[in-house]
Amino acid sequence: MVTTNDPEVAERSRRLRDHGRGDKYTHLHVGMGERLDTIQAAILRVKLRRLDEWTEARRGVADSYNRRLKESGLGLPQVMPDSTHVYHLYVVRVPLRDQVLGLMQKNGVSVGVHYPIPVHLQPGYRFLGYRKGDFPNAERAAEEVLSLPMYPELEPGQISIVVGALSDAGSLDRWSHSRSGGKQGD
């Protein structure tokens, strides 16, 4: 806990507790993930009892997405051998992401963009001296990532709506031809 009557100290403290974040997508400093309070801790203690159940449900949703999108040409989440995935997010790589994002939202499907600015281009990491072009794969990923709806209670009919909206937004078969030499999930 921090108490202060200095607005600058208060603002910097708020940023530092959230990985140095200034606004939704911009990190001004190297910070920490220190956003948990005691009420949240008490609630999470109760919710932890259902964590395994919810994780399995998320994996089921991801399996459904994977089956329905496997021939789409989109970059799908990859799971390393001998590993499992909890699917906090289900992120695909979509050419013309911003156009697809707009069309999905227009069709009433809530999709999101997580991390549209790669770490090496965040203001808080300028001291490392990296510039645009230094990490082209990360930069391309930041331009293509699209988070599909993902939560344990997502129903098969809702998944159909998401996949249908993706198809309407970009003609799934066309995406497989528009990827610029990258393979799925790279």
N, C-alpha and C positions, 0 to 999 in steps of 0.2 A: 504494500500500500504506500502511496506517495501522497503527502499533503503539502501544498504550497500556495502562496498568494501571488506567485509569479506566473503570468499567463504563458510565457515562453517555456518555462520548466514544465508546466502542466501539459502543454501541447507536445513537447518532446517526449515526455513520459508516456503519453497515449500512443505516440508513434512507435516507441521502442518496445512496448508490450505486444505490438502486433507486427513483428518482423520489420519494423521501420517504415510501415506503410503510411503514406500521406493521404492518398485517395484510394479508390477501389483497386486500381491496377498499378500504382506507382509507389515504389519503396525508396524513401529518401535516405535511409540509414540502414546499416546492418543492425537488426534488432533481435528480439526473442519472441517466442510464442507464450506469452504470460497473461492470458485472458480469462483464466478460470477463477471464479469466486466461490465462496463457501456454499451459496445456494445452488450454484451449478454443480458443485462437487456432490452435494447431497442428492440431487436429482440423478446425476450420473451413476451414483452408487446403486440406486434402484434400477436404473436402465441397464446396467452391466449384466444383470441376471438374464436379460433377453438378447445379449449381444450375439451369441452363437446362432440363435434362431434367426435373427435379422440378417446376419452375415450369410447364412445359407440361402435365405430368400433373395438377397441381392445377387448371389451367384446364379440362382435360377433365372432371374431377370436377365443377367448378362449372358447366360447360355442361350436364352431365347433371342436376344439381339444378335449374338454370334451366329446362330443358325440362319436367321433371316437376312443377315447382311454379309454372309461369308463370300458371296459371289458379286458383291456390289462394287468392288474396286476401292472402297473406302479403306483407310488405314484403321484397323481395329485394334483394341487392346491386346497385348501379347502377354502371356504368362510364361515365365522361365521354367524349364524343366525342374522337377522336384520342388516347385513352389506353388503357392496358392495366392489368390487375389481376393481382397475383401470388397472391391468395387465400391469404394466410397463415391467415386465418380465413374461414369462410363463415357470415356472420351474417344471420339473418332477423329480421324484426319480427313478433312473435306477440302478439295480444291474450291476456290471461290467462296471460302467460308463466310465472309460477311454477307454476300448475296444470299447464300443458303440460310444463314441465320435470320435475315429479314423475312424471307419467304416462310420459314418455319413459324416465326412469331406471328406473321400475318395469318397463318392457318391455325393459330391458337395453340401451338405447341411450345411450351416453355423450354428453351434450350439456353445454354450459357457458354460463356467463353471464360476459361480459367487461364491465367498467366499469358496474356497476349503480348507482354513485353518480356523478352528473355532476361534472365538474371544479369548477364554481362552488360546489358544496356540499361539497367535500373540505376537511377541517380545515386542510390546508396552504395553502389559498387564501382563508381567512376574511378575511385582511387586505384583500381586494378589496371586501368589503362586500356581496357578493351574498347573496340569500336565496332560499328555496324560492319558486317562482313567477316568478322573474326571467327564466328561460329555459325556458318550458314545453315547447318542442319537444325540447330536450335531456333534460328530466326525463321526458317521455313515452317517448323512445327508451330511456332507461336502464331503464324499467319493462318494455319489450317485447323487448329484444335477446336472442337465443338463438343460440349458436354451434353449428352442426351439425358432425358429424365431418368433418374435412378433413385429408387427408394424401395424398401422391402415389400410394400403393399401394391406395387405397380401390377396391374392386371393384364392378362394377355390381350384383351381388347384395346387397352391403352397403348400397349406396345405396338399393336397393329396400326393404330393411328399415327404413332411416331414414325414408324417405318414407311407408311403411306405418304406422310408429309415429306419425309426425306426424298422419297421417290419423285413426288410432284415437284419438289424444289430443285432437283438436279438431275433427274433421270439417272437412276443408279447405274444402269449399264453404261451410260456415257462416261461416268466418273472413272471407270476402270481404264478408259482410253485416254483420259486427260491428265493422269498422273505423270509428272515429268520425270520418268525414269526411276522414281522411288518405289520401293516395294512396300507392301502393306506393313504398317506398324513400325517402319524404320525410324 
